[in-house]
């Protein structure tokens, strides 16, 4: 089995000469580790026996605790299953995306790039005057005192990006090319969100409706996972996907109904901003994530 795994790793890399002399681990090893991490993460959410729903403070606090344990366990998978050559070559925190070089670039540039993507929704929010609340100190006090807000904006982005990006990507990148790795790890991320189907069924939602919502959630979480994994591989910083994840959670999906309720000229401007923001994001994505900008010297930064 070990020989077959090594052959699989060689086949995966054979079309990518840059990887031929670089640290590798068998495909079976990297994929199995990622699968176990995904199971541990989702399983930690249901380890508690409770009659409350996911938004109840008790449920949230318990899940904070169990997810934190998974976050402590996850780096050990990277440490024990990575190539010894890689571990001797690179500082371990650097593999997980923790380093000072290029930090401010990783904080500012990907965040600004994501704001550009949401240019249309941001404009619509400005018309609804909801953006004014961001300048209100009471708004921020209320937000940080809300455990649901903390879950959505702090704990979920932090824990998910640490486990699914910082700890999965270094493993997958030792078996696959960066391009393939960017498309593999988000599948674990998307599947991990299918557990919400069970939660909806427990709340009395019809099976067909729960499955439809679950499928839609799988699609958009996987798409976000592609973006997040790309940012991690290119910047070499985990802070980039964490901040982008928090921003996307805050913005949510675009509210098209709200868009069509605007006056004609505002609607036209919003549509132009939707299109131009998306086009600008597509154009700038490869340019704004050049690894050298972030001083990313890891071999998978291509």
N, C-alpha and C positions, 0 to 999 in steps of 0.2 A: 504493500500500500504506500509506503514511504517513497519507493522508487517511482511509482505512478504519479504521486503528488509532485515530485521534483520534475518529472517530465512535463506535467501540466503547466508548471511555472515557466519552464523553458519555452514551451509552445506559446504561452501568453506573451512572452517578452521577445520572441524571435523577430518580430516585425519592427522592433524598436531598438536599433543598434546601440543607442545611448545607454541602454540598461544592461547590456550584455556583461559588463564587468562590475556591476554595482550590486550591493547587498540584496539578496532575494530570500524569500521564504516560500514554501509550497502554497499553492492556491487553496488547497483544502484547509490548511492551517489558518490563513487569514480570513477566509470566508466563515469557517467554523467559529472563530473568535468573535467575529462581528455578529453572528447569529446568536451566540450565547449572551453577548452584551445587550442585544436588543431584547431578548427574552428576560434577562435580569431587570432591565429598565422597566418594561411593561409589567412584569410580575411584581415589582416592588410597589406598584400602584394599587395592587389588589391583595397584598399580603395581609392587610387589615380587614377584620370582619366588622362591617358597619352597616347601619340601616340608613345612613344619611347619603345624600347625593354628592356629586363631585365638588359642588360649590359651598358645601357646609364647612365652616371654619375648622371643625374637628377633623374632617376628611382631608382638608388641605394641609393642616399641620402634620398629620400622620404621614401623608405622602411626601412632604418636605423631608421628614426624617428618613424614610426608607430610600428615597431617591438620593439623598446625601450619602448613604452607605454605598450605593451603587457607584457614585462618583469617586468614592475612596477606593473601591475595588477595581474600577476600570483601568487605571494606569498600569496595574500589575499585569494585565493581559499584554499590553504593549511591551513592557519590560521583559517578561519571561518568554514571549513568543517571537520577538523581533530577532533579526539577524545579529549575532554577536559582533560581526564586523561593523554593522551600522551603529550599534551602541558604543563601540570603542571609538568610532569616528566622530559622532555628534553628541553634544550634551543632551541628556534625557529630557529636560524641560523644553529644549528647543524643538524636539520631535513633536511635543504636544502643543506647540505654538506659543510657548511662553519665553519671550526674550525682549530685550530692551531696544535692540537695533531696529529702526524703522517703525517704532511703536506709534508715534504720533501720526505717521502717514496711514497706518492701518486703522487708526481711530477715525480720522477725518475723511479720507478719500472714499472708501467703500460706503460710508454713511452718506456722504454727499451724492454719490452715484445712485444710491437707493432713493434718496429724496427726489432726484431727477426723475426716476421711474414713476414716482407717485405725484408728479407735478399736477396732473389733472385733479385727483382727489383732494390734494391740499388746497387748490384753488376753490373747489366746491365748499370745503370746510370753512374757508375764509369768508365766503358769501353768507354762510349760516352763522357767522360770528363765533363759532365754537373755538376758533383759534385764539380768541381773546382770553379764554380761561387759562391758557398756558402761562400767562403773565400774572396770574392771580395766585398769591402765596397760599391761600386757603385751598385752592385746587390741589396743589402738591401735598399739602398736609393731609387732605382727605385721601389722596391716592396712596400715599405711603402708609396710611392707617388702615387701608382696605387690603385684607389678605388676598382677595381675588385679584386685585390690581398687582400686588407684589408677585403672585404666582404667574400671571400673564406676562409681566414686563421684566421680571427679575429671575425668578427661580426656573421657569420653563426655558427661557432662552439660555440661561447659564448651564443648566443641567443637560439639556438636549444637545447643545453645541459641544459641550465638553465630552460627553459620551459618544455621540454619533459623528462628530468631526475630529476632535482632538485625539480621541482614543481609537476610533475606527480607521480614519484615513491613513495614519502612519503604517498600519498593518496592511491594508489593501494596497497601498502604494508600493509595498515591497513585493507584490505579486503581479500587479498590473501596471500598465502605462498610466500616466496622470489622467489622460482623457477618459480611459475606460474606468478608472477609479472614481472619477467625478460622477459617472453615471451608475456605478454600482452601489455605493454607500447610501445614496438617497432612497434606494428601494427598501433598505432596512428601516430608514426613517419613515417612509410612507406607510409601510406595513405596520409599523409600531403604533400608528395612529388609528388603525382599524379597531382597536379595543373600544373605541367610543361607540361602536355599533352595539356592543353588549350593554353599555351604559344607557343608551337610548331605549333599548328593548326593556330594560328594567324599569324605565319610566313610563312604559305603556305605549311607546311609539310602535306603529305597525312595522312588520318585518320588511316589507317592500320599501317603505319610506326610510327606514334605518339603513338599509343596504344602499339605497340611492345616495343618501347623504354621506355614508361611509365611502362610497366610490369617489364622490366629488372631493371629499376631504383627502383621500389617498392621492388623487391627481395633483391637487394644489400643494400639498405638503411635499410630495415628491419633486415637483417643479421648483419649489423653494429650496429643497435639499440640493438640487443641481447647482443652484446659484451659490448656496452657502459652502458646499464642498469646493467649488471652483475658487471662491475667495480664500478658503483655507490653504489650498494647494499653491495658489499664486502668491499670496502675501506671506505665508508661513507664520501667520498670527491667528490665534483663536479669538482674540478680541474683536476682529473684524466681523465674523459671522455672528458672534454674540450680540453685538450692537445692532447689526442689521436685522437679526431675528426679533429683537425687542421692538424695533421701529415697525417692522411688518406686523407684529402682533397688535401694536397700538393702532395702526391704520386699518387693519382688517382688509377684507375684500372691497373693491370699489362699489359704492352704492349707486347703481345706475338709476334707480327710481328717484333718488335725490337729485341726480344730474338732470333728469327730464323735468323736474319741478322748477328749475331755474328759469328766469326770463330768457327770451330768445337770444339776446346778445351774450349773456353770461353763459348760456348753453353752448353757443358757438365757440366762445373763448375756451371754455372747459374742454370741449372736444378737441380743439387744436392743441391744447396743452396735454391732453391724454396721448394724442398721437405723437407730438413732438417730444414729449418726455420719454415715451417708449423708444422712439427712434434714436434719440440722443443716448439713451442707456445702452442700446444695442451697439451703437457706434463707439462709445467711450469705454465699454466694458473691457475689451482687450488692451486698450491703450492705458487705462487707469489702473490696471492690475499687472503691469509689467513687473516681474519679480525684483528687478534691480532697484525699483523705487523703494521697496520695503527692505532692501538689503537681505533678501531671501537667497541664501546660498545652498539650501538643501537640494539634493540632486533631482528631486521630483518637481522642481519649480518650473519646468518647461510647460 
